[in-house]
Amino acid sequence: MPRPPLRAADETVARRSSLPFIACQFIPLLAIVTGVTRTSLVLFAVLFVVRMWFITAGFHRYFAHRAFRTSRAFQFVLAFGGGAAAQKSALWWAANHRDHHRYTDTARDPHTPGKGFLWSHVGWVLSGKYNAAELVRIDDFARYPELLFLHRQQWIAPWTAAVAAFLIGGWSGLVVGFFGSTVLLWHATFSVNSIGHIFGRRRYATADTSRNNALVAALTLGEGWHNNHHHFPASARNGFFWYELDLTYLGLRALAALRVVRDLRLPSATALAARRVDAPAVEAALAPVAVAALDA
């Protein structure tokens, strides 16, 4: 593997702005003092899964790609729920992700793997280079004052989750339930940017290094089918075939049945069969079946 290029001045760790993020990596170690209770473990699991879903369904598939439609009220719920994951605001997150797709694997990609694994995983966050959101990239959603409010007051959603965890589980609920699950959420999300462009299989000949990785998909409720996603970014489902579990999409299907969300965008049989590079004859022939399963 070629050595990553030297960092520019604005691509090194910004110590002051990175200090809270770095400190949070060690807070779960305080479980030695607080102990690990059954309640804290339940909080850990619930806060991880629920907030991961809001990141994947809300921040990613809705705000970044508009893969489905919903009401303005539930749009706010998606923004607040994703914000509780302490990954800044929906506007910041989606604006950077749109740049990732616009400039994938180039120097203008915020977390290009061309600058090394650590950069694509977490270095781009620690650098401070992308602390400010380019709202022009997300002007279709930046016009909503309630979303701008959550963007400017990014502390409200995660602090709400933290206080709730403390009230429910005490210090162990805060340390293990909130901070433990938050740190895992961060690195699981980051793994799509790093592992998802280095390790895995390529089904589609996309103009980038995206990979499908089942382990990342399991950890991120379906985001690990990353090569699928880069092939058809507007899809509400990333696991295109029945054996590619996509829990985020299953959640969206349930909400669609309840009429909370609507117009889920899915790839056609032609899109599923196009640009195939691995076992095209087998799965391309199954593309109409896969479309029927998506629509079922």
C-alpha positions as CSV (number, residue, x, y, z in Angstrom):
1,M,0.0,0.0,0.0
2,P,1.5,3.4,-1.0
3,R,2.4,5.8,1.8
4,P,-0.2,8.5,2.5
5,P,0.8,12.0,1.4
6,L,2.1,14.5,3.9
7,R,-0.6,16.4,5.6
8,A,-1.3,20.0,4.8
9,A,-1.3,22.5,7.7
10,D,-5.1,22.3,8.0
11,E,-5.1,18.5,7.9
12,T,-3.2,17.9,11.2
13,V,-5.0,17.3,14.5
14,A,-6.6,20.5,15.8
15,R,-5.8,20.0,19.4
16,R,-8.2,22.4,21.0
17,S,-11.3,21.5,19.0
18,S,-10.5,17.8,19.2
19,L,-10.0,17.6,22.9
20,P,-13.7,16.9,23.8
21,F,-13.8,14.1,21.2
22,I,-10.6,12.6,22.4
23,A,-11.6,12.8,26.0
24,C,-14.9,11.0,25.3
25,Q,-13.0,8.0,24.0
26,F,-11.8,7.4,27.6
27,I,-15.0,8.2,29.6
28,P,-16.3,4.6,29.2
29,L,-13.3,3.5,31.2
30,L,-15.0,5.1,34.3
31,A,-17.2,2.0,34.3
32,I,-14.4,0.6,36.6
33,V,-15.7,3.1,39.2
34,T,-19.4,3.3,38.4
35,G,-19.9,-0.4,37.7
36,V,-21.8,-2.0,34.8
37,T,-25.5,-2.5,35.7
38,R,-28.1,-4.4,33.8
39,T,-29.9,-1.1,33.1
40,S,-26.8,0.5,31.7
41,L,-26.3,-2.4,29.3
42,V,-29.9,-2.1,28.1
43,L,-29.4,1.6,27.7
44,F,-26.1,0.9,25.8
45,A,-28.0,-1.4,23.3
46,V,-31.0,0.8,22.9
47,L,-29.1,4.0,22.5
48,F,-26.7,2.4,20.0
49,V,-29.4,0.8,17.8
50,V,-31.9,3.6,17.9
51,R,-29.4,6.4,17.3
52,M,-27.7,4.4,14.6
53,W,-31.0,4.0,12.8
54,F,-31.6,7.8,12.9
55,I,-28.1,8.3,11.4
56,T,-28.5,5.8,8.7
57,A,-32.2,6.5,7.8
58,G,-32.3,10.2,8.7
59,F,-28.9,11.8,8.3
60,H,-27.8,9.6,5.4
61,R,-30.7,8.3,3.3
62,Y,-33.1,11.2,3.9
63,F,-31.1,14.3,4.4
64,A,-28.1,13.5,2.2
65,H,-29.8,11.5,-0.5
66,R,-33.6,12.3,-0.3
67,A,-34.2,8.5,-0.7
68,F,-37.8,8.9,0.6
69,R,-40.3,11.6,1.6
70,T,-41.9,12.4,4.9
71,S,-43.7,15.1,6.8
72,R,-42.1,18.2,8.1
73,A,-42.8,17.0,11.7
74,F,-41.1,13.6,11.2
75,Q,-38.3,15.4,9.3
76,F,-37.6,17.2,12.6
77,V,-37.7,13.9,14.5
78,L,-35.1,12.5,12.1
79,A,-32.9,15.5,12.6
80,F,-33.2,15.4,16.4
81,G,-32.7,11.7,16.7
82,G,-29.6,11.7,14.5
83,G,-28.3,14.7,16.4
84,A,-28.5,12.7,19.6
85,A,-25.7,10.5,18.3
86,A,-23.3,13.5,18.8
87,Q,-22.3,13.6,15.1
88,K,-23.2,17.3,14.8
89,S,-26.3,18.4,12.9
90,A,-28.2,16.8,10.0
91,L,-27.2,19.8,7.8
92,W,-23.5,19.5,8.6
93,W,-23.5,15.7,8.2
94,A,-25.4,15.6,4.9
95,A,-23.5,18.5,3.4
96,N,-20.2,16.7,3.9
97,H,-21.7,13.4,2.7
98,R,-22.9,15.0,-0.5
99,D,-19.3,16.3,-1.1
100,H,-18.1,12.7,-0.5
101,H,-20.3,11.5,-3.4
102,R,-19.5,14.5,-5.5
103,Y,-15.7,14.1,-5.2
104,T,-15.4,10.5,-4.1
105,D,-11.7,9.4,-3.5
106,T,-10.3,12.7,-4.8
107,A,-8.5,15.3,-2.8
108,R,-11.8,17.2,-2.4
109,D,-13.5,14.2,-0.8
110,P,-13.7,15.1,3.0
111,H,-12.6,11.6,4.0
112,T,-10.8,10.3,0.9
113,P,-8.9,7.0,1.6
114,G,-6.2,8.5,-0.6
115,K,-4.9,10.3,2.5
116,G,-4.6,7.1,4.5
117,F,-6.8,4.8,6.6
118,L,-6.6,7.0,9.7
119,W,-7.6,10.1,7.8
120,S,-10.6,8.5,6.2
121,H,-11.7,7.0,9.6
122,V,-11.2,9.9,12.0
123,G,-8.4,12.2,10.9
124,W,-10.7,14.4,8.8
125,V,-12.9,15.0,11.9
126,L,-9.9,15.8,14.2
127,S,-8.4,18.2,11.7
128,G,-11.0,20.8,12.2
129,K,-10.9,21.5,8.5
130,Y,-14.5,20.5,8.2
131,N,-15.9,22.0,11.4
132,A,-18.0,24.5,9.5
133,A,-20.8,23.2,7.3
134,E,-21.2,24.5,3.7
135,L,-24.9,25.1,3.9
136,V,-25.0,25.9,0.2
137,R,-24.5,22.1,-0.3
138,I,-27.7,21.4,1.7
139,D,-29.8,24.5,0.9
140,D,-32.9,22.3,0.2
141,F,-33.0,21.6,3.9
142,A,-31.3,24.7,5.3
143,R,-34.4,26.7,4.5
144,Y,-36.2,25.1,7.4
145,P,-35.7,27.3,10.6
146,E,-36.2,24.3,12.9
147,L,-33.3,22.5,11.2
148,L,-31.1,25.6,11.3
149,F,-31.9,25.8,15.0
150,L,-30.7,22.2,15.6
151,H,-27.7,23.0,13.5
152,R,-26.8,26.1,15.6
153,Q,-27.6,24.5,18.9
154,Q,-26.0,21.1,18.3
155,W,-25.6,20.4,22.0
156,I,-29.4,20.0,22.7
157,A,-30.0,16.6,21.2
158,P,-27.0,14.7,22.6
159,W,-27.3,16.4,26.0
160,T,-31.0,15.3,26.1
161,A,-29.9,11.7,25.5
162,A,-27.2,12.0,28.1
163,V,-29.4,13.5,30.8
164,A,-32.1,10.8,30.0
165,A,-29.5,8.1,30.4
166,F,-28.4,9.5,33.7
167,L,-31.9,9.8,35.0
168,I,-32.7,6.2,34.0
169,G,-29.5,4.5,34.9
170,G,-27.5,6.8,37.2
171,W,-23.8,7.2,36.7
172,S,-23.5,3.8,35.1
173,G,-26.3,4.7,32.7
174,L,-24.4,7.8,31.7
175,V,-20.9,6.3,31.4
176,V,-21.8,3.0,29.9
177,G,-25.2,3.6,28.4
178,F,-24.6,7.0,26.8
179,F,-20.9,7.5,26.4
180,G,-20.1,3.8,25.7
181,S,-22.7,3.6,22.9
182,T,-21.7,7.0,21.6
183,V,-18.1,6.1,21.1
184,L,-19.1,2.8,19.4
185,L,-21.5,4.8,17.2
186,W,-18.8,7.1,16.1
187,H,-16.4,4.4,15.1
188,A,-19.1,2.2,13.5
189,T,-20.1,5.2,11.4
190,F,-16.5,6.1,10.5
191,S,-15.9,2.5,9.5
192,V,-18.1,3.0,6.4
193,N,-15.7,5.8,5.3
194,S,-12.6,3.8,6.0
195,I,-13.2,0.1,5.9
196,G,-15.9,0.5,3.4
197,H,-13.4,1.8,0.8
198,I,-10.6,-0.7,1.5
199,F,-11.9,-4.1,2.6
200,G,-14.7,-6.1,1.0
201,R,-16.2,-7.1,-2.4
202,R,-17.1,-5.0,-5.4
203,R,-20.3,-5.9,-7.2
204,Y,-20.4,-2.8,-9.4
205,A,-17.7,-1.0,-11.4
206,T,-18.2,2.4,-9.7
207,A,-15.7,5.1,-10.3
208,D,-14.4,4.8,-6.7
209,T,-13.0,2.3,-4.2
210,S,-16.3,1.5,-2.4
211,R,-16.7,-2.1,-1.1
212,N,-19.5,-4.2,0.3
213,N,-18.6,-5.4,3.7
214,A,-21.0,-7.7,5.7
215,L,-19.4,-7.0,9.1
216,V,-19.7,-3.3,8.6
217,A,-23.3,-3.7,7.4
218,A,-24.2,-5.7,10.5
219,L,-22.7,-3.0,12.7
220,T,-24.4,-0.1,10.9
221,L,-27.8,-1.6,10.2
222,G,-27.1,-1.9,6.4
223,E,-24.7,0.9,5.6
224,G,-21.8,-1.6,4.9
225,W,-23.3,-2.5,1.5
226,H,-21.3,0.5,0.4
227,N,-20.5,-0.5,-3.2
228,N,-24.2,-1.0,-3.7
229,H,-24.8,2.5,-2.3
230,H,-22.3,4.2,-4.5
231,H,-23.8,2.4,-7.5
232,F,-27.3,3.8,-6.7
233,P,-26.9,6.4,-4.0
234,A,-30.6,7.5,-4.1
235,S,-31.9,4.1,-3.0
236,A,-33.7,3.8,0.3
237,R,-32.3,0.3,0.5
238,N,-28.6,-0.5,0.5
239,G,-28.8,-4.3,0.7
240,F,-30.0,-5.0,-2.8
241,F,-30.4,-8.8,-2.6
242,W,-32.3,-10.8,0.0
243,Y,-29.2,-12.1,1.7
244,E,-27.9,-8.5,2.3
245,L,-29.6,-7.6,5.6
246,D,-30.5,-4.0,5.8
247,L,-32.3,-3.2,9.0
248,T,-32.5,0.5,8.2
249,Y,-34.6,-0.3,5.2
250,L,-36.8,-2.7,7.2
251,G,-37.5,0.1,9.6
252,L,-38.4,2.4,6.7
253,R,-40.7,-0.2,5.3
254,A,-42.5,-0.5,8.6
255,L,-42.9,3.3,8.8
256,A,-44.1,3.3,5.2
257,A,-46.8,0.9,6.2
258,L,-47.8,3.3,8.9
259,R,-47.7,6.2,6.4
260,V,-45.1,8.0,8.4
261,V,-42.7,7.9,5.3
262,R,-43.6,7.5,1.7
263,D,-42.1,7.2,-1.8
264,L,-39.2,5.0,-0.9
265,R,-36.8,5.1,-3.9
266,L,-35.4,1.7,-5.1
267,P,-33.2,0.6,-8.0
268,S,-34.8,-0.9,-11.1
269,A,-33.9,-4.2,-12.5
270,T,-31.9,-2.4,-15.1
271,A,-29.9,-0.5,-12.4
272,L,-29.3,-3.7,-10.4
273,A,-27.9,-5.5,-13.5
274,A,-25.8,-2.6,-14.8
275,R,-22.0,-2.3,-14.4
276,R,-21.6,-5.7,-12.9
277,V,-18.1,-6.9,-12.2
278,D,-18.6,-10.1,-10.0
279,A,-20.8,-13.0,-10.9
280,P,-22.9,-10.9,-13.3
281,A,-24.6,-13.8,-15.0
282,V,-26.1,-15.2,-11.8
283,E,-27.2,-12.1,-9.9
284,A,-28.0,-10.0,-13.0
285,A,-30.5,-12.8,-13.9
286,L,-31.9,-12.5,-10.4
287,A,-32.3,-8.7,-10.7
288,P,-36.1,-8.8,-11.6
289,V,-36.6,-11.1,-8.6
290,A,-34.7,-8.7,-6.4
291,V,-36.8,-5.8,-7.6
292,A,-40.0,-7.8,-6.9
293,A,-38.6,-8.5,-3.4
294,L,-37.8,-4.8,-2.9
295,D,-41.4,-3.9,-3.9
296,A,-43.1,-6.6,-1.9
